[in-house]
Amino acid sequence: MNIENYKVPVNSQVVLSQYPTSEDMKKHNDDIREIKIPELVNTLKDLHLKLHAEEKKGILVVLQALDAAGKDETISYIFSNLNAQGLKTTSFKKPSEEESKHDYMWRLHGGLPARGEIGILNRSYYEEVIVTRVHDLIDDVHIPDDKNREEIWDVRYRQINDYEKYLTENGFHVVKFFFNMSKGEQRDRLLERMKNPKKNWEFSFNDVKEREYWDQYQQAFEDMLNQTSTEHSPWYVLPADDEWYARSLVSEIMINVLQEINPQFPEITGEEKEKLQEYIEKLENEMK
């Protein structure tokens, strides 16, 4: 597959409906799940272990979508297979009272990766240009003094782009996945959660209420993609109706990012190498 097909061009004016929600890949689910995904995950694990050992670079992964699009499952089936010590996952929900007292990016910091880590944001600061916009939740206190209410979104897009560039310039790559799901597929997945007692815990009544704003969300997503897909932190639009195919795309894109970083296991040289040999001999002599 050509992962570039799913990458949103820089300075684009794409229409979200031009990106497929399905590539008719459900019929290949068994092969993707049982053959392709394990191979991709093994490659990803090896690269991630080197990233963690080297501790020079980090990766921030943003997962953004409507409910039931597959964010949680991508974490479970792909990222959870990686070395837990080099992995950090943060879920963003409605801002707490404490978080609301700060700038809207403030609560991001606890989810940022350290060098050698992959940090995953299950939803993210992008909620502040999506949910906040759809439901008109912006508070006057968060609008710059020299801007009006309609200008705030362009301001936030610029601020987000600047911050992601700052992260990239400091050694933290930013890769962003949007799970592009059709309204019919979401309906089917929500019904499954509602009807299956083992999945009831995944369902929220608010998920159905939010469907009433489907068109507004699509417009907000489209603006987000067009305004914030950059050279340093691109968006990838996944055909989320094909759940296993979407997960394989995430794996391939992450492998590509790590291969560009090209992490290496640290080499022991000089005095440390001599000391290592000394301690090897010491432990081996204990066996005699």
Backbone hydrogen bonds, N-H to C=O, Kabsch-Sander energy under -0.5 kcal/mol:
donor,donor_aa,acceptor,acceptor_aa,energy
3,I,1,M,-0.8
5,N,2,N,-1.8
6,Y,3,I,-1.5
7,K,4,E,-1.1
8,V,235,W,-2.7
11,N,229,S,-0.7
12,S,9,P,-0.9
16,L,14,V,-0.5
18,Q,15,V,-2.6
19,Y,16,L,-2.0
28,H,25,M,-1.8
29,N,26,K,-2.1
32,I,28,H,-2.6
33,R,29,N,-3.0
34,E,30,D,-2.7
35,I,31,D,-2.1
36,K,31,D,-2.0
37,I,32,I,-3.3
39,E,35,I,-1.3
40,L,36,K,-2.4
41,V,37,I,-3.1
42,N,38,P,-2.1
43,T,39,E,-1.8
44,L,40,L,-2.6
45,K,41,V,-2.8
46,D,42,N,-1.9
47,L,43,T,-2.0
48,H,44,L,-2.6
49,L,45,K,-2.4
50,K,46,D,-1.6
51,L,47,L,-2.3
52,H,48,H,-2.6
53,A,49,L,-2.2
54,E,50,K,-2.7
55,E,51,L,-2.0
58,G,171,G,-2.0
59,I,117,E,-2.1
60,L,173,H,-3.7
61,V,59,I,-0.6
61,V,119,G,-3.5
62,V,60,L,-0.5
62,V,175,V,-2.3
63,L,61,V,-0.5
63,L,121,L,-2.6
64,Q,62,V,-0.5
64,Q,177,F,-2.6
69,A,66,L,-1.3
74,T,70,G,-1.8
75,I,71,K,-1.8
76,S,72,D,-2.4
77,Y,73,E,-3.1
78,I,74,T,-1.8
79,F,74,T,-1.3
80,S,75,I,-2.5
81,N,78,I,-1.3
82,L,79,F,-2.0
86,G,83,N,-1.6
87,L,84,A,-1.4
88,K,118,I,-2.3
90,T,120,I,-2.9
92,F,122,N,-2.2
93,K,91,S,-0.5
100,S,96,S,-2.2
101,K,97,E,-0.7
101,K,98,E,-0.9
102,H,99,E,-1.5
106,W,103,D,-1.9
108,L,105,M,-1.6
109,H,105,M,-0.6
109,H,106,W,-1.1
111,G,108,L,-2.2
112,L,109,H,-1.3
116,G,57,K,-3.4
117,E,114,A,-2.0
118,I,86,G,-2.3
119,G,59,I,-3.1
119,G,117,E,-0.5
120,I,88,K,-3.7
120,I,118,I,-0.5
121,L,61,V,-3.1
122,N,90,T,-3.1
122,N,120,I,-0.7
123,R,63,L,-2.4
123,R,121,L,-1.2
127,E,124,S,-2.0
128,E,125,Y,-1.6
129,V,126,Y,-1.9
130,I,127,E,-0.9
132,T,127,E,-2.0
134,V,130,I,-3.2
135,H,131,V,-2.5
136,D,133,R,-0.8
137,L,132,T,-2.6
138,I,132,T,-0.6
142,H,139,D,-2.2
143,I,140,D,-1.5
147,K,144,P,-2.0
151,E,148,N,-0.9
152,I,148,N,-0.7
152,I,149,R,-0.6
155,V,151,E,-1.8
156,R,152,I,-2.4
157,Y,153,W,-2.6
158,R,154,D,-2.0
159,Q,155,V,-2.4
160,I,156,R,-2.8
161,N,157,Y,-2.5
162,D,158,R,-2.6
163,Y,159,Q,-2.4
164,E,160,I,-2.7
165,K,161,N,-1.9
166,Y,162,D,-2.2
167,L,163,Y,-2.3
168,T,164,E,-2.2
169,E,165,K,-2.8
170,N,166,Y,-0.9
170,N,167,L,-0.6
171,G,168,T,-1.9
172,F,167,L,-2.5
173,H,58,G,-2.3
173,H,171,G,-0.6
174,V,232,H,-0.7
175,V,60,L,-2.5
175,V,173,H,-0.5
176,K,234,P,-1.7
177,F,62,V,-3.2
178,F,236,Y,-3.1
179,F,64,Q,-2.0
179,F,177,F,-0.5
180,N,178,F,-1.0
180,N,238,L,-2.3
181,M,179,F,-1.1
186,Q,182,S,-2.0
187,R,183,K,-2.1
188,D,184,G,-2.1
189,R,185,E,-2.3
190,L,186,Q,-2.7
191,L,187,R,-2.4
192,E,188,D,-1.9
193,R,189,R,-1.9
194,M,190,L,-2.1
195,K,191,L,-2.4
196,N,192,E,-2.0
199,K,196,N,-2.4
200,N,196,N,-0.7
202,E,199,K,-1.7
203,F,200,N,-1.6
207,D,204,S,-1.7
208,V,204,S,-0.6
208,V,205,F,-0.6
209,K,205,F,-1.5
210,E,206,N,-2.5
211,R,207,D,-0.6
211,R,208,V,-0.7
212,E,209,K,-1.4
213,Y,210,E,-1.9
214,W,211,R,-1.6
217,Y,213,Y,-2.6
218,Q,214,W,-2.4
219,Q,215,D,-1.9
220,A,216,Q,-2.1
221,F,217,Y,-2.9
222,E,218,Q,-2.3
223,D,219,Q,-2.3
224,M,220,A,-2.3
225,L,221,F,-2.7
226,N,222,E,-2.3
227,Q,223,D,-2.4
228,T,224,M,-1.8
229,S,225,L,-0.9
230,T,228,T,-0.8
230,T,233,S,-1.2
236,Y,176,K,-2.3
237,V,6,Y,-2.9
238,L,178,F,-3.0
238,L,236,Y,-0.7
240,A,180,N,-1.2
240,A,238,L,-1.8
241,D,21,T,-2.4
241,D,180,N,-0.6
242,D,21,T,-0.7
242,D,239,P,-1.5
243,E,241,D,-1.3
246,A,242,D,-2.8
247,R,243,E,-1.7
248,S,244,W,-1.9
249,L,245,Y,-2.1
250,V,246,A,-2.2
251,S,247,R,-2.1
252,E,248,S,-2.4
253,I,249,L,-2.7
254,M,250,V,-2.5
255,I,251,S,-2.3
256,N,252,E,-2.2
257,V,253,I,-2.3
258,L,254,M,-2.4
259,Q,255,I,-2.5
260,E,256,N,-1.7
261,I,257,V,-1.7
262,N,258,L,-2.5
269,T,267,E,-0.5
272,E,269,T,-1.1
273,K,269,T,-0.7
274,E,270,G,-1.7
275,K,271,E,-2.6
276,L,272,E,-2.4
277,Q,273,K,-2.1
278,E,274,E,-2.0
279,Y,275,K,-2.2
280,I,276,L,-2.1
281,E,277,Q,-2.3
282,K,278,E,-1.9
283,L,279,Y,-2.3
284,E,280,I,-2.5
285,N,281,E,-2.1
286,E,282,K,-0.8
287,M,284,E,-1.1
288,K,285,N,-1.2
